[in-house]
Amino acid sequence: MENSLEYAISLDQQDVLKHFRQKFIIPQHNNKDAVYFTGNSLGLQPKSTSDHINLELEDWASLGVKGHISARSPWVNYHEQFAASLAMLTGAKADEVVAMNQLTVNIHLLFASFYQPTKERYKIICEAKAFPSDQYALQSQVKFHGFNADDAIIEVAPREGEFIIQTEDILSVIEQNKDSIAVVFFGGVNYYTGQLLDMQKITAASHEAGAFAGFDLAHAIGNIKMNLHNWNVDFACWCSYKYLNSGPGGVAGIFINEKHATNTSLLRLAGWWGTNKKTRFLMQKEFDPIPTAEGWQLSNVPVLLMAAHKAALKLFDEAGIDSLVEKSKMLTQYLFYILDEINNSQQNDIIKLITPRDAHGCQISMLMLQRGREIFDALINEGVIADWREPNVIRIAPVPLYNTFEDVWKFGNIIRKIISTDVYDIKIHSSSKDAGI
Ligand SMILES: *Cc1c(COP(=O)(O)O)cnc(C)c1O
């Protein structure tokens, strides 16, 4: 590999997915494309999104209530269009996935079914410093069932002085608590470090211990290849506004292993969209759960959000997860190479890469050892959109659908320029405090 613009451009020319970038609206900085590295927080807007939303607005305008049955994509079953794409992205059967609600809402709905604690079996194992919404969800779940969060939630943390969690530590905590755990619930890809966990091993160990295994795939879906069905995962959930590019607050989704989805006696919080489609509009008293993941739906579907989801998922169908993952690996390898070169050019390292090199998706988290804030502000100033986490971590995510090798090179080049000067002259015009999710 080479740290040069010519080399980066040559990689872009060979990229079989290069035409996908033109299908997105790239934010501008000084009339040029910004380097957008926050697809892990809010994915960019496909150019086709507005057409898909407008089509539904037209059908609503012309058909009114009749659109439920007579729209070009009838609204009653609008969600059914996503099963195949979501199954491809998660490695599931079409009956095991459904697009619905929002991520945190879905965590609660899944816990209603999979967290039914007893006096003996009531503990939850999760990662330390999980995404706050997940922590709040788990804490409130255990309280809801009359337990104390300090006792009922067991967090697995990185070892002293380390940043990532060792898989063997997760497995041994599961083993040690095998008589008292009800659910093991981890982020498949950690939002902070970018670490990809071994979901298959964690699932096997959870089952060995008599617990269910669930995953929050907010940072995994559309980013890494998964095989939830074959891994025997019990349940999972995700949002669609990060790597899936389905827009702010976009519709989320769930996976329920078919062995549970077909179990219509499994307890759940129910709503009319989860009941038998044939009898739904007879407005009867009895709830007759659909024996698929659809049986967990509550409300009629948010068609406008789902129109954006449709536009976005079509691009994943066209590109295919295998090609995306292959390009993603090349982008991150190139990034690692460039950051190593920057470190090697200095007496003391500037950046510590906390993302494990052998277990990650698009996101690389950089712990800044020197001049972190200054480097970050300079990046923003030069049109790189990245994410700063206190106290001193920069997270960046070159995503294979719309980022380029040139983006990666530019990023490294800006850092190189800054560290070769003593003081970087910054005129900050966009606040570098911009929040990311
Ligand atoms: C982004 C993210 C969330 C956000 O939850 P919403 O309900 O969509 O607001 C929750 N958990 C994780 C792990 C996330 O990455």
The ligand as an ORCA input file, in Angstrom:
! r2SCAN-3c Opt
* xyz 0 1
  C     -27.906      4.325     18.390
  C     -28.141      3.394     19.503
  C     -29.317      3.470     20.282
  C     -30.343      4.531     20.047
  O     -31.630      4.102     20.390
  P     -32.954      4.752     19.764
  O     -34.030      4.037     20.491
  O     -32.917      4.478     18.291
  O     -32.918      6.209     20.020
  C     -29.471      2.531     21.278
  N     -28.547      1.573     21.517
  C     -27.406      1.484     20.787
  C     -26.399      0.418     21.079
  C     -27.168      2.402     19.775
  O     -26.042      2.329     19.068
*
